[in-house]
């Protein structure tokens, strides 16, 4: 019988970890994208899809508020250096990279994807995957829980603000968009927080229900955006060259932010475990938050163009960070033996 740490078993676990990054959720998004591009629906059905997506977003942010323990955010800020570093990476360094690239991305990506590329850099970090990867890499998990949660809470305010300031009129954001942000994102979240002491435990115990809401909302938002774009003829301007450029851009952006967070954490004197938390939380962007927010912030035609860069970057970050987290975890385990 081979030992538990044999090369054969290591290769098997490594292969399974890579396969796990391509989960049914991502495959579902790809299927929705393809069907939404191929099929053409009449305008009244497209409007119905959009209305259903708006309602699902309200329910989603209510659940976000009702399952979030406020004390988790407050207690985690005792490690202020790490928390500020993650917020800096998410809402300052990322947008700066987006603005630098915005000078030439339209030439490479085309106007359809260029706006989505900039929007991506303005989003909060992921929650579930960031925490999971920090745990796998043997990093500071409590700090990661706090940072990822706080990032998404602040993102409800900061992302729309950054869109208005940095993307301007081209984004299609208007006073009506601001009202929608309040009524569809902030108000449901606040109501959920107010009811959290009463229903929070029940919501947290029924994770399959919240998972269905999360996944269902994103799929519905993508479907509404893509079918709307198909009805308006948006995809005629998309070329294989722009898609390849988007793939290269996603890899470059992720490589820069991974290097920035890892070596930046060392430069400011963070511990090894805290550097892992900064690496995993500060280099990611949330699909679960980004797609519903795009549904609210942007007009339907623009929301569809925004979806593709976000979906592609999300998959690449999962694939790459799964490899990095496993290698860091093995290194950490070996150093403690």
Secondary structure, DSSP 8 states (H G I E B T S, - for coil): ---TT-HHHHHHHHHHHHHHHS-HHHHHHHHHHHHHHH----HHHHHHHHHHHHHHHHHHHHHHHHH--HHHHHHHTTSHHHHHHHHHIIIIIHHHHHHHHHTTHHHHH-HHHHHHHHHHTTS---SHHHHHHHHHTT--HHHHHHHHHHHHHHHHHHHHHHIIIIIGGGGT--HHHHHHHIIIIIHHHHHHHHHHHHHHHHHHH-HHHHHHHHHHHHHHHHHHHHHHHHHHTGGGG--HHHHHHHHHHHHHHHHHHHHHHHHHHHHTT--HHHHHHHHHHHT---HHHHHHHHHHHS-HHHHHHHHHHHHHHHHHHHHHHHHHHHHHHHHHHHHH-
